[in-house]
Amino acid sequence: MAGRGGFRTLGAIIVLVGTVLLVAAIFLPWYSEQVTIGGGPSETQYFYLGTPGTNGTVQYSCSGLAAGESCPSSTSYSSYGQQNTYDLNDTGLIAATAFFLLIIGAILGFVAAVLAFGRRQKPGRGGAAWGLAAVALILALIAPLVFAGALPNALSHDLPSSVRQGSGPWSSFYGSNSTTVGTSTVSESWGPSVGWYLSIVAFVVLLVGVALVRRGPPPMRAPTEFAAPGSPETTGTAGAAPLAPPTS
């Protein structure tokens, strides 16, 4: 029993670690697109999770800019609903969906870890901990899968046809492309970023934790009452007549 209790405690710790990773993934970029012109200026656009109108869900990083040029990060284009010539509303809905899935998964994972940490398991407590951790595990898997599967289609709806020339993030979840514009070569690469990968790591960690919590001890049973000596329960002859006294 003690060994199985150790599995449950270890599982609770691992579930808690997986939950922390889920929370960290929420605040990290999930997708990036980089455009480089020749060997000169480069601009990278990062997509974060959150609601379409939340500032900071779309961020930019630039390098090699000429004097007087500014990166879009210094402008107001900081959310899916506040872009330059077009809004990324459908893309923002995908980011919001993954955001809420991870929020719910993190809450359930934390509650499951707290329940599984108990040294003395009350009736039904172990099953509740395992069930909540299992749901958190499922959500941790669904979020990156939905994001990867739905993002290209969402971008194809958001971006006008004049922008969607050749391959790009509107045609595949990750990839690269190179085209010639005038005398310059424009290189583009796109794909998942650190937050998306971290959510996959969180899923693997939660999977291990859920398996260990499942191996925890069964609920403790209430102690049975001891029967009095000579009772049918102790003699094993329930309903039998008592022995006759010896005759002299």
Secondary structure as GFF3:
##gff-version 3
##sequence-region A 1 248
A	DSSP	alpha_helix	2	26	.	.	.	ID=ss1
A	DSSP	beta_strand	31	37	.	.	.	ID=ss2
A	DSSP	beta_strand	42	47	.	.	.	ID=ss3
A	DSSP	beta_strand	58	63	.	.	.	ID=ss4
A	DSSP	three_ten_helix	72	74	.	.	.	ID=ss5
A	DSSP	alpha_helix	89	116	.	.	.	ID=ss6
A	DSSP	alpha_helix	125	158	.	.	.	ID=ss7
A	DSSP	beta_strand	175	181	.	.	.	ID=ss8
A	DSSP	beta_strand	184	192	.	.	.	ID=ss9
A	DSSP	alpha_helix	194	214	.	.	.	ID=ss10
A	DSSP	alpha_helix	232	235	.	.	.	ID=ss11
###
